[in-house]
Amino acid sequence: MTKRQHLEAINTPVFSTISEAAKELSLDSYVIGGFVRDYLLQRGTPKDIDIVAIGSGIELAKLVAKKLPGSSEVSIFKNFGTAMIKFQDIEIEFVGARKESYHRESRKPVVENGSLQDDQKRRDFTINALAISLNSKDFGQLLDPFDGIGDLKRQLIRTPLDPSITYSDDPLRMMRAIRFATQLNFIIHPESLQAIADNKVRIKIISNERIVDELHKILASPKPSIGFSLLHSTGLLPFILPELVGLEGIEEIEGQRHKDNFWHTLEVVDNIAEHTDNVWLRWAALLHDIGKAPTKKFDKKIGWTFHGHEFVGSKMIYKLFKRLRLPLNEKMKYVQKMVLMSSRPIVLSEDFVTDSAVRRLIFEAGEHVEDLMTLCEADITTKNPKKQKRYRNNFKIVRQKIEEVEERDHIRNFQPPISGEEIMKTFNLRPSKEIGMIKEAIKEAILEGEIPNEYNAAYSLMLQKGKEMGLHLN
């Protein structure tokens, strides 16, 4: 890459303002890291810019904030010696160049002021150590002490220094190496990969929140299986998601085998990644079979069974989310629902599809019925072309039936045509079990197709049920 192209990378008012401010403060400044990497990879315009100052990054940030029109106030993080300003839709972080040393029990470094070279040495990977000068004397010059440009061309993740020290000092870098390999479809250097395996136990000092940040980015990648395969091969996965590891392996008894549900799961996640960016639906795909390990049994008559694995799996989600510090809110409930219902459309596709079965599916899945169908279609991993074609055709029939039933019966986000208040008023009742029984009878009649999802039909049935219970009209 030529200096002219480097100049194009920083040919915006933001960088000329930073350069001007640094000159006023008699500081050298450089743009470093992800912005440079992503520009060189032509990955679009980065929204995060990291600036290294040889001196006080905080003072530079303050002056830049004054000079940039409409920029926000400076957020200062004194403990880290960093500052951040927001300009338009860009976040610019400033830090003074530093060198670091680590204590074994913590990933928090002891920091001293340093040179640009010191700062580049402390970076996690060669492709993140690339810097472009913002100084008037050599504005636009690329500084690449570790051949990061060569690693970009070779599509290689490599550490600037000894990988074993790099990963032991800050074990989160092991997750970052795998995440970058997944996002960029790069290879991790063999020595680096071995160093991750050697230091895998060190992941225990990393907070689950930081680990989950990286897992989210792996799951959000075009092909998440790359990351999970690497987590598996390096031995990190048992420390993070032992529930997945429990799915690995094929057991054979009396000539009958079951599929390897771990590798099947990774196929499902890749399949669903082609159809949705919803990271929580991708989580559901990753966890949809975790109940198979605890429910696996061999029956001489029918072979391997995993009875109730969807129910068991959905119950496992809470503990897993709590352990990883994932949100225990609607997002968790959504994943639980997807796991619990993950086989329902499959059962429908294998049987004759009745209207009542489809109504129940729509009723229970509610607004997430489309997501559920997407998950089930991603679950088709058979390599048999005939079977694959049959499954896909069956799912088309189920989708068509869902559309027909929904258009006619309006079951999605179902609200009973008759409220509990109206039942109480009609029969002069106080809150009681009879109200629930009547509401349930109306709901069941609608789902079974005995009455349409309409007020008049529901009102007539309410009167009938009330009479059968010996209730008197008000």
C-alpha positions as CSV (number, residue, x, y, z in Angstrom):
1,M,0.0,0.0,0.0
2,T,1.4,3.4,-1.0
3,K,1.6,6.5,1.1
4,R,-1.0,8.1,-1.1
5,Q,-3.5,5.4,0.0
6,H,-2.6,6.0,3.6
7,L,-3.3,9.6,3.1
8,E,-6.7,8.7,1.7
9,A,-7.4,6.8,4.9
10,I,-7.0,9.9,7.0
11,N,-8.3,12.4,4.5
12,T,-11.1,13.7,6.7
13,P,-11.4,16.9,8.9
14,V,-11.3,14.7,12.1
15,F,-7.7,13.6,11.5
16,S,-6.5,17.1,10.4
17,T,-8.1,18.5,13.6
18,I,-6.3,15.9,15.7
19,S,-3.0,16.6,13.9
20,E,-3.5,20.4,14.5
21,A,-4.3,19.9,18.2
22,A,-1.3,17.6,18.7
23,K,1.0,20.1,17.1
24,E,-0.3,22.9,19.4
25,L,0.5,20.6,22.4
26,S,3.9,19.6,21.0
27,L,2.8,15.9,20.9
28,D,3.2,13.2,18.3
29,S,0.0,11.4,17.5
30,Y,-1.0,8.4,15.5
31,V,-4.2,6.5,14.5
32,I,-3.7,2.9,15.4
33,G,-5.5,-0.5,15.6
34,G,-8.9,-1.4,14.2
35,F,-9.4,1.8,12.1
36,V,-6.2,1.1,10.1
37,R,-6.8,-2.6,9.9
38,D,-10.4,-2.3,8.6
39,Y,-9.5,0.5,6.2
40,L,-6.8,-1.7,4.7
41,L,-9.2,-4.6,4.5
42,Q,-11.8,-2.4,2.9
43,R,-14.4,-3.4,5.6
44,G,-16.3,-0.1,5.3
45,T,-15.9,3.0,7.3
46,P,-15.0,2.2,11.0
47,K,-17.1,3.9,13.7
48,D,-14.3,3.6,16.3
49,I,-11.0,5.5,16.1
50,D,-8.1,4.9,18.4
51,I,-5.5,7.6,18.8
52,V,-2.2,7.2,20.5
53,A,-0.4,10.3,21.8
54,I,3.2,10.4,22.9
55,G,2.3,12.2,26.0
56,S,-1.1,12.9,27.5
57,G,-4.0,11.5,25.5
58,I,-6.4,13.1,27.9
59,E,-5.1,16.6,27.2
60,L,-5.2,15.9,23.4
61,A,-8.8,14.8,23.7
62,K,-9.8,18.0,25.5
63,L,-8.3,20.2,22.9
64,V,-9.7,18.2,20.0
65,A,-13.2,18.4,21.6
66,K,-12.9,22.2,21.6
67,K,-11.9,22.3,17.9
68,L,-14.3,19.8,16.5
69,P,-17.7,21.5,15.7
70,G,-20.6,19.8,17.5
71,S,-18.5,17.2,19.3
72,S,-19.6,15.9,22.7
73,E,-18.0,16.6,26.0
74,V,-14.9,14.6,26.8
75,S,-15.4,11.4,28.8
76,I,-12.3,10.9,30.9
77,F,-11.3,7.5,32.4
78,K,-8.4,8.5,34.7
79,N,-7.8,4.9,36.0
80,F,-7.0,3.9,32.4
81,G,-5.4,7.1,31.3
82,T,-7.9,7.3,28.4
83,A,-10.5,9.8,27.2
84,M,-13.3,9.6,24.6
85,I,-15.2,12.0,22.5
86,K,-18.2,11.4,20.2
87,F,-18.2,13.2,16.9
88,Q,-21.3,12.7,14.7
89,D,-21.6,8.9,14.7
90,I,-17.9,8.2,15.5
91,E,-16.3,7.4,18.9
92,I,-12.7,8.6,19.2
93,E,-10.6,7.2,22.0
94,F,-7.4,8.8,23.1
95,V,-4.6,7.2,25.1
96,G,-1.0,8.1,25.9
97,A,1.5,5.7,24.5
98,R,2.5,3.2,27.2
99,K,4.2,0.0,28.0
100,E,2.7,-2.6,30.3
101,S,3.7,-5.4,32.7
102,Y,1.4,-7.9,34.2
103,H,0.8,-9.8,37.5
104,R,-0.1,-13.5,37.0
105,E,-3.4,-13.3,38.9
106,S,-4.9,-10.4,36.9
107,R,-5.2,-9.2,33.4
108,K,-5.0,-5.5,34.5
109,P,-1.5,-4.3,33.6
110,V,0.9,-2.0,35.5
111,V,1.2,0.9,33.1
112,E,4.1,3.3,32.4
113,N,4.5,6.0,29.8
114,G,6.2,4.7,26.7
115,S,7.1,5.3,23.1
116,L,5.0,4.4,20.0
117,Q,7.1,1.2,19.7
118,D,6.2,0.3,23.3
119,D,2.6,0.8,22.5
120,Q,2.7,-1.3,19.4
121,K,4.4,-4.1,21.2
122,R,1.6,-4.3,23.8
123,R,-1.0,-4.7,21.1
124,D,-2.7,-8.1,20.8
125,F,-2.0,-8.9,17.1
126,T,0.2,-7.6,14.4
127,I,-2.8,-6.6,12.3
128,N,-3.9,-4.4,15.3
129,A,-0.4,-2.8,15.8
130,L,-0.5,-0.9,12.5
131,A,-0.4,2.9,12.9
132,I,-0.6,5.9,10.6
133,S,1.2,9.1,11.6
134,L,-0.9,12.3,12.1
135,N,2.3,14.4,12.5
136,S,3.0,17.2,10.0
137,K,6.5,16.0,9.4
138,D,5.4,12.5,8.2
139,F,1.6,12.8,7.9
140,G,0.1,9.6,6.4
141,Q,3.2,7.4,6.9
142,L,2.4,3.8,7.9
143,L,4.3,2.4,10.8
144,D,4.3,-1.4,10.7
145,P,7.1,-2.9,12.9
146,F,5.7,-6.5,13.0
147,D,4.7,-7.0,9.3
148,G,1.0,-6.5,10.0
149,I,0.5,-5.7,6.3
150,G,2.0,-9.1,5.4
151,D,-0.3,-10.8,7.9
152,L,-3.3,-9.1,6.3
153,K,-2.3,-10.4,2.9
154,R,-1.6,-13.9,4.4
155,Q,-4.9,-13.7,6.3
156,L,-3.0,-14.6,9.5
157,I,-3.7,-13.9,13.2
158,R,-0.3,-13.5,14.9
159,T,1.0,-11.8,18.1
160,P,3.7,-9.2,17.9
161,L,5.6,-10.8,20.8
162,D,5.9,-14.4,22.2
163,P,2.3,-15.7,22.0
164,S,2.5,-17.6,25.2
165,I,3.4,-14.4,27.1
166,T,0.8,-12.4,25.2
167,Y,-2.0,-14.9,26.1
168,S,-0.9,-15.5,29.7
169,D,-0.6,-11.8,30.4
170,D,-4.2,-11.1,29.1
171,P,-6.1,-14.3,28.5
172,L,-9.0,-12.4,26.9
173,R,-6.7,-12.2,23.9
174,M,-7.3,-15.9,23.3
175,M,-11.0,-15.2,22.8
176,R,-10.1,-12.2,20.6
177,A,-7.8,-14.2,18.4
178,I,-10.6,-16.7,17.8
179,R,-13.1,-14.0,17.3
180,F,-11.0,-12.2,14.7
181,A,-10.3,-15.5,12.9
182,T,-14.0,-16.0,12.7
183,Q,-15.0,-12.5,11.7
184,L,-12.2,-12.1,9.1
185,N,-12.0,-15.8,8.1
186,F,-8.3,-15.7,8.9
187,I,-6.0,-18.5,10.2
188,I,-4.5,-18.4,13.6
189,H,-0.7,-18.8,13.4
190,P,0.2,-22.4,14.5
191,E,2.5,-21.2,17.4
192,S,-0.3,-18.9,18.5
193,L,-2.9,-21.6,18.3
194,Q,-0.7,-23.9,20.4
195,A,-0.1,-21.1,22.9
196,I,-3.9,-20.7,23.3
197,A,-4.2,-24.4,24.1
198,D,-1.3,-24.2,26.5
199,N,-2.8,-21.3,28.4
200,K,-6.5,-22.3,28.2
201,V,-6.8,-22.5,32.0
202,R,-5.9,-18.8,32.3
203,I,-9.4,-18.0,30.8
204,K,-10.7,-18.5,34.4
205,I,-9.4,-15.1,35.4
206,I,-11.6,-13.4,32.7
207,S,-15.0,-12.1,33.7
208,N,-18.0,-13.8,32.1
209,E,-19.2,-10.5,30.8
210,R,-16.0,-10.0,28.7
211,I,-16.2,-13.6,27.5
212,V,-19.8,-13.2,26.4
213,D,-18.9,-10.0,24.5
214,E,-16.6,-12.1,22.3
215,L,-19.1,-15.0,22.1
216,H,-21.7,-12.5,20.8
217,K,-19.3,-11.3,18.1
218,I,-18.4,-14.9,17.1
219,L,-22.1,-15.7,16.9
220,A,-22.8,-12.6,14.8
221,S,-20.1,-13.6,12.3
222,P,-21.0,-15.0,8.8
223,K,-19.8,-18.5,9.8
224,P,-19.9,-18.9,13.6
225,S,-18.7,-22.5,13.4
226,I,-15.2,-21.3,12.7
227,G,-15.0,-19.8,16.2
228,F,-16.7,-22.6,18.0
229,S,-14.5,-25.2,16.3
230,L,-11.4,-23.2,17.5
231,L,-12.8,-22.9,21.0
232,H,-13.2,-26.7,20.9
233,S,-9.8,-27.6,19.4
234,T,-7.9,-25.3,21.8
235,G,-9.7,-26.7,24.9
236,L,-11.4,-23.4,25.9
237,L,-14.9,-24.5,25.3
238,P,-15.3,-26.7,28.4
239,F,-14.5,-23.6,30.6
240,I,-17.2,-21.6,28.8
241,L,-20.0,-23.8,27.5
242,P,-19.6,-27.3,29.0
243,E,-23.2,-28.0,27.9
244,L,-22.0,-28.0,24.3
245,V,-19.0,-30.2,24.9
246,G,-21.4,-32.8,26.4
247,L,-23.0,-33.3,23.0
248,E,-19.8,-34.4,21.3
249,G,-19.2,-38.0,20.3
250,I,-21.0,-40.9,18.6
251,E,-22.0,-43.9,20.7
252,E,-22.8,-47.3,19.2
253,I,-24.7,-50.2,20.9
254,E,-25.8,-53.3,19.0
255,G,-24.9,-51.7,15.7
256,Q,-27.0,-48.7,16.3
257,R,-25.4,-45.2,16.4
258,H,-26.6,-41.7,16.9
259,K,-25.2,-38.6,15.2
260,D,-22.6,-36.4,16.8
261,N,-24.9,-33.6,18.1
262,F,-22.0,-31.2,18.8
263,W,-20.9,-31.0,15.1
264,H,-24.6,-31.1,14.0
265,T,-25.2,-28.0,16.3
266,L,-22.4,-26.1,14.6
267,E,-23.9,-26.9,11.2
268,V,-27.3,-25.6,12.4
269,V,-25.7,-22.3,13.7
270,D,-24.0,-21.8,10.3
271,N,-27.3,-22.6,8.5
272,I,-29.3,-20.1,10.6
273,A,-26.6,-17.4,10.2
274,E,-27.4,-17.4,6.4
275,H,-31.0,-16.3,7.2
276,T,-31.0,-14.1,10.3
277,D,-28.8,-11.5,12.0
278,N,-30.9,-12.0,15.2
279,V,-28.1,-13.0,17.7
280,W,-30.6,-14.4,20.2
281,L,-32.1,-16.7,17.5
282,R,-28.5,-17.7,16.8
283,W,-28.1,-18.4,20.5
284,A,-31.2,-20.6,20.3
285,A,-29.7,-22.5,17.4
286,L,-26.5,-23.0,19.4
287,L,-28.3,-24.3,22.5
288,H,-31.3,-26.1,20.8
289,D,-29.9,-29.6,21.5
290,I,-28.2,-29.1,24.9
291,G,-30.9,-31.3,26.5
292,K,-29.8,-34.3,24.5
293,A,-26.8,-35.2,26.6
294,P,-28.8,-35.6,29.9
295,T,-31.7,-37.4,28.2
296,K,-29.8,-39.8,26.0
297,K,-30.9,-43.4,26.4
298,F,-30.7,-46.7,24.4
299,D,-33.8,-48.8,23.9
300,K,-33.3,-52.2,22.4
301,K,-36.5,-51.9,20.4
302,I,-36.2,-48.4,19.0
303,G,-32.5,-47.6,19.4
304,W,-31.3,-44.2,20.7
305,T,-33.8,-41.8,22.2
306,F,-33.6,-38.2,23.6
307,H,-37.2,-38.0,25.0
308,G,-38.1,-34.6,26.3
309,H,-34.7,-33.1,25.4
310,E,-36.4,-29.8,24.3
311,F,-38.0,-29.4,27.7
312,V,-34.8,-30.3,29.6
313,G,-32.8,-28.0,27.3
314,S,-35.1,-25.1,27.9
315,K,-34.8,-25.6,31.7
316,M,-31.0,-25.6,31.4
317,I,-31.0,-22.1,29.7
318,Y,-31.6,-20.2,33.0
319,K,-28.6,-21.7,34.8
320,L,-26.4,-21.2,31.7
321,F,-27.5,-17.6,31.2
322,K,-27.0,-16.9,34.9
323,R,-23.5,-18.4,34.9
324,L,-22.4,-16.4,31.9
325,R,-24.1,-13.2,33.1
326,L,-26.3,-13.2,30.0
327,P,-29.6,-11.2,30.5
328,L,-32.2,-12.9,32.5
329,N,-35.0,-11.1,30.8
330,E,-37.2,-11.3,27.7
331,K,-34.1,-12.3,25.7
332,M,-33.6,-15.4,27.9
333,K,-37.3,-16.3,27.8
334,Y,-37.2,-16.0,24.0
335,V,-34.3,-18.4,23.8
336,Q,-36.0,-20.8,26.2
337,K,-39.2,-20.7,24.1
338,M,-37.3,-21.4,20.9
339,V,-35.5,-24.3,22.5
340,L,-38.6,-25.7,24.0
341,M,-40.6,-25.5,20.7
342,S,-37.6,-26.4,18.4
343,S,-39.1,-29.8,17.4
344,R,-42.8,-28.8,17.1
345,P,-42.8,-27.8,13.4
346,I,-40.6,-30.9,12.6
347,V,-43.3,-33.1,14.1
348,L,-46.0,-31.3,12.1
349,S,-44.0,-31.7,8.9
350,E,-43.8,-35.4,9.4
351,D,-47.5,-35.9,10.1
352,F,-50.6,-34.9,8.2
353,V,-50.9,-31.2,9.2
354,T,-54.2,-30.5,10.9
355,D,-55.6,-27.0,11.3
356,S,-55.9,-27.5,15.1
357,A,-52.2,-28.5,15.4
358,V,-51.2,-25.4,13.3
359,R,-53.5,-23.2,15.5
360,R,-51.8,-24.5,18.6
361,L,-48.3,-23.9,17.1
362,I,-49.2,-20.3,16.2
363,F,-50.8,-19.7,19.6
364,E,-47.8,-21.0,21.6
365,A,-45.1,-19.4,19.4
366,G,-47.0,-16.1,19.0
367,E,-45.1,-13.4,17.4
368,H,-42.0,-15.7,17.1
369,V,-43.6,-18.3,14.8
370,E,-41.4,-17.1,11.9
371,D,-38.3,-17.4,14.0
372,L,-39.3,-20.9,15.0
373,M,-39.7,-22.0,11.4
374,T,-36.3,-20.4,10.5
375,L,-34.7,-22.4,13.4
376,C,-36.4,-25.7,12.3
377,E,-35.3,-25.3,8.7
378,A,-31.8,-24.6,9.8
379,D,-31.9,-27.9,11.7
380,I,-32.0,-29.8,8.4
381,T,-28.4,-31.1,8.2
382,T,-28.9,-34.4,6.4
383,K,-26.5,-35.0,3.6
384,N,-29.1,-37.3,1.8
385,P,-30.4,-35.2,-1.1
386,K,-33.8,-37.0,-1.2
387,K,-34.4,-36.6,2.6
388,Q,-33.3,-33.0,2.4
389,K,-35.7,-32.2,-0.4
390,R,-38.5,-34.0,1.4
391,Y,-38.0,-32.1,4.6
392,R,-37.8,-28.7,2.8
393,N,-41.0,-29.5,0.9
394,N,-42.7,-30.5,4.1
395,F,-41.7,-27.3,5.8
396,K,-43.1,-25.3,2.8
397,I,-46.5,-27.1,3.4
398,V,-46.3,-26.1,7.1
399,R,-45.5,-22.5,6.3
400,Q,-48.4,-22.4,3.8
401,K,-50.8,-23.9,6.4
402,I,-49.6,-21.3,9.0
403,E,-50.4,-18.5,6.5
404,E,-53.9,-19.9,5.7
405,V,-54.9,-20.6,9.3
406,E,-53.5,-17.2,10.5
407,E,-55.4,-15.3,7.8
408,R,-58.6,-17.1,8.7
409,D,-58.4,-17.4,12.5
410,H,-56.1,-14.6,13.7
411,I,-54.5,-16.8,16.4
412,R,-51.1,-15.0,16.5
413,N,-50.9,-12.9,19.7
414,F,-54.2,-14.4,20.6
415,Q,-56.4,-12.5,23.0
416,P,-59.6,-14.2,24.1
417,P,-62.8,-12.6,22.6
418,I,-64.4,-12.7,26.1
419,S,-62.5,-11.2,29.0
420,G,-62.6,-12.4,32.6
421,E,-64.3,-9.2,33.6
422,E,-67.2,-9.8,31.2
423,I,-67.6,-13.4,32.6
424,M,-67.7,-12.0,36.1
425,K,-70.3,-9.3,35.1
426,T,-72.4,-11.8,33.1
427,F,-72.8,-14.3,36.0
428,N,-72.3,-11.8,38.9
429,L,-69.2,-13.6,40.0
430,R,-66.2,-12.7,42.2
431,P,-62.7,-13.9,41.2
432,S,-63.0,-17.7,41.2
433,K,-61.8,-20.8,39.4
434,E,-65.1,-20.9,37.3
435,I,-63.9,-17.8,35.4
436,G,-60.6,-19.5,34.5
437,M,-62.5,-22.7,33.4
438,I,-64.8,-20.8,31.1
439,K,-61.9,-18.8,29.5
440,E,-60.0,-22.1,29.0
441,A,-63.0,-23.8,27.4
442,I,-63.4,-20.8,25.0
443,K,-59.6,-20.9,24.1
444,E,-59.7,-24.7,23.6
445,A,-62.8,-24.5,21.4
446,I,-61.1,-21.9,19.2
447,L,-57.9,-23.8,18.9
448,E,-59.7,-27.0,18.0
449,G,-61.8,-25.2,15.4
450,E,-65.1,-25.9,17.2
451,I,-65.9,-22.2,17.1
452,P,-64.4,-19.3,15.1
453,N,-62.2,-16.7,16.9
454,E,-65.1,-14.3,17.1
455,Y,-67.0,-12.5,19.9
456,N,-70.5,-13.8,19.2
457,A,-69.5,-17.5,19.0
458,A,-67.4,-17.1,22.2
459,Y,-70.3,-15.4,24.0
460,S,-72.7,-18.2,23.1
461,L,-70.2,-20.8,24.4
462,M,-69.7,-18.8,27.6
463,L,-73.4,-18.9,28.3
464,Q,-73.5,-22.6,27.5
465,K,-70.6,-23.4,29.9
466,G,-72.0,-21.2,32.6
467,K,-75.3,-23.1,32.4
468,E,-73.5,-26.4,32.6
469,M,-71.8,-25.2,35.8
470,G,-75.1,-24.1,37.3
471,L,-74.2,-20.4,37.1
472,H,-77.0,-17.8,37.0
473,L,-77.1,-14.8,34.7
474,N,-76.9,-11.4,36.3
